[in-house]
Amino acid sequence: MPGALDGVRILDLSWGIAGPLGVLLLAEQGADVVKVEPPGGDPFRAYSGYHVWNRSRRSVTVDLKAPEGLEAFGRLAATADVLVESFRPGVADRLGIGYEELHDRLPRLVYCSVPAYPPGHRLAGRPGYDALVQAASGQQWEQPGWRMGPIFLHMPMPSMGAVFLVPAGIVAALFARERTGRGQHVQTSLLQGAFAYTTQIWQQVEKAKAPFHDLMGKSYPPGIHQQFVFECADGEWVHTSVMSGLTPTKSQDEILGLPDAPDPFTFMAMAPEEREEINRRRREAYRRHDRDALVKELQAHHHAVEAIVPMEEAFRHPQLVANGMVAEVDDPVLGPTTQVGVPINLLGTPGAIRGPQPAAGQHNAEIWGELGYSPSDVTAFTGGER
């Protein structure tokens, strides 16, 4: 069955996380994605995540700095609906594949740029990647941690925010093209990806009241939610929550067998040393309970709680497997792998994984041959790769 984007061709010239993973969301809804790589392949290929982010597409190599390579790329671009690139602003122009150059010749092409910083930003000309954008966007100051001061975010938040901006912008531009007949320049960045997560109303910390500092202080343990992680019997763990949307019929502490404990909102407003003494008694009580039995009883009394399980246990869950959220992909380098499935479900035009990450230039003969190039031509502009 054809996917929702069947017939749409995307040229993926992006590196890193945001571009490749954002394009993946479109590839597995039916788009024909051609990854365009320099001779020798994308320099990020050694990164383990690439085995997932670059699946469901074909690969060609081309030397864009060689005249014959640039000419071949122009012929390939004429077959595309979308181009995605993640160069620093100005680099694509210097290569001769910038938006203005291609739009003049290919007015229907949707051209998506996803650099670290948007054009016009004071840092736009600098090399940038996720950790530096974290630093420049204020996100490292926002992360509570084990000490005072900024904390590195292990989740690549700027990139993961941009992951969703890339396909949203592309699909919007394709929809607009149906009305206007013309493509356009879709611009986003890792910086805007970070800001996409910053959707709460900020308050200046120095003007906040004392309880705010107690709850959000950058001290160990990092943040209020850490205090709701408990070890049960036999080394198993649970995470409880202060809000379930329902009125508990029996308090957490009653279920644990602890008398005279405060309700959750009173607990959150208590002094840190008082909270720690209550948590000490709770930790001791949790370790006396079987995890699964305790989860069942807490849920029966309207408490929000879940068992904390390792990733391999989550990936083995039969419901996730049956729903296609977990998939087995035979990677040519790694062999059989367990990967996340297609994360968007369209019942009328279901998406699908269309193969593992291709080798660099794996489809040179196939794709360049369709454009009329001979094997010797291909060798000339791909650095000898066929």
Secondary structure, DSSP 8 states (H G I E B T S, - for coil): ---TTTT-EEEEE--TTHHHHHHHHHHTTT-EEEEEE-TT--TTTTSTTHHHHT-SSEEEE--TTSHHHHHHHHHHHTT-SEEEE---TTHHHHHT--HHHHHHH-TT-EEEE--SS-TTSTTTTS---HHHHHHHHTHHHHS--SSSS----SS-HHHHHHHHHHHHHHHHHHHHHHHHS---EEE--HHHHHHHH--S----GGGS-HHHHHHH-S-SS-SGGGGGEEE-GGG-EEEE-S--SS--SS-HHHHHT--S---HHHHHHS-HHHHHHHHHHHHHHHTTS-HHHHHHHHHHTT--EEEE--HHHHHT-HHHHHTTSEEEEEETTTEEEEEE--S---SSS------S---TTTTHHHHHHHTT--HHHHHHHTTT--
